Each structure stands twice: as C-alpha cells, then as structure tokens.
C-alpha cells in the first residue's frame, strides 16, 4: 500500500469512526449515565469486536456476504431489534442514583453487536474491497488497515464517551437528563432507519 492510499485510508477511517452511528450514540449515552470509567468495558468491546470483524473480512468473510446476500438482511433485522431494546433501556434510564446500581453495556454485548451492526459491517466490507481487492500484498495491506482502524476506533469510542460524560455534567436535574436519554434513544433508532427501509 503506497503513501497516497494510506492517507486515503486514514481519512476514510476517521470519517467512518467519528460520524454518528449506533456505537457512538450508545457510548455517548453511557458516558452521560455511567461516566467514562464504567463505560470502559463497552469501549473495549466495540474496539475488539470491530477489529476482529475487519480481520475476518480480510481473510475472506466478505465473500460469504457476496455468496449469501440474505445474511445481510438477517443481520440488519437482528441489529434493529437489539437497538430497539437498547433504545428502550436508554430512554427509561432512571435517576443518577439508579445509574450507580444499574450496569452499562458489557464487553461481551458490545463485542457481539459489532457482528450485526450494519454500519460496522458496511464499513468493513467497503474497506476490504477498496483497499485489498486489487493488490498483490493483501495481507500486509490488511495489517495496515487493522492498525489504522484500531487507532481511529479506539479514539472515536473514547471521544464520544468523554463527550457524553461532560454533557452529563451539564444535565443537572432529572428532567433534563430524562429528555436527553429519550432524545438519544430516538436518535439511535433513527440512525438505522435507512438500513431497515432498504431491506
């Protein structure tokens, strides 16, 4: 992979990682309700799950979606159901005192979600196709992709969580916190509408 291609990959990965999507919205909401420290397993699950997804796609998983396109539709339906559940949990999050006794999304749940997250799957398949499809060094190119996406994914997950944490500090009363949680839940569902309506 030459320098111009690497620069293109870095730009693409930042746009993909930092723009709003299910992961980033959930992390911001978790930052508001649980703080940065308690969201670390969620951050780690997103990062590890996405990196394994990229690695698997680079080794040939993308060809499975090509051979069985109906898998993508099943994945989108599962993702939508999961996000409705998470949206409900976010919208119904109780007072700050309740957040201390409740639990944020676990490492395992965040990890597994990457494999049905339409944005993550689409970004992964697009990246592997664009940056390793017509190359003589697919494995070294995959290694570069993994390094770039690890840095950008970790950076974006931490940034969105910190942003949520500081927004949480501004939400001084329970009414504004509840309104924020409802807004995040609705936005989370809306973020997947284009994918669902393309079924």
C-alpha positions, 0 to 999 in steps of 0.5 A: 500500500503506497503513501497516497492510499494510506492517507486515503485510508486514514481519512476514510477511517476517521470519517467512518469512526467519528460520524454518528452511528449506533456505537457512538450514540450508545457510548455517548449515552453511557458516558452521560449515565455511567461516566467514562470509567464504567463505560470502559468495558463497552469501549473495549468491546466495540474496539475488539469486536470491530477489529476482529470483524475487519480481520475476518473480512480480510481473510475472506468473510466478505465473500460469504456476504457476496455468496449469501446476500440474505445474511445481510438482511438477517443481520440488519433485522437482528441489529434493529431489534437489539437497538430497539431494546437498547433504545428502550433501556436508554430512554427509561434510564432512571435517576443518577442514583439508579445509574450507580446500581444499574450496569452499562453495556458489557464487553461481551454485548458490545463485542457481539453487536459489532457482528450485526451492526450494519454500519460496522459491517458496511464499513468493513466490507467497503474497506476490504474491497477498496483497499485489498481487492486489487493488490498483490500484498493483501495481507500486509495491506490488511495489517495496515488497515487493522492498525489504522482502524484500531487507532481511529476506533479506539479514539472515536469510542473514547471521544464520544464517551468523554463527550457524553460524560461532560454533557452529563455534567451539564444535565443537572436535574432529572428532567433534563437528563430524562429528555436527553436519554429519550432524545438519544434513544430516538436518535439511535433508532433513527440512525438505522432507519435507512438500513431497515427501509432498504431491506 
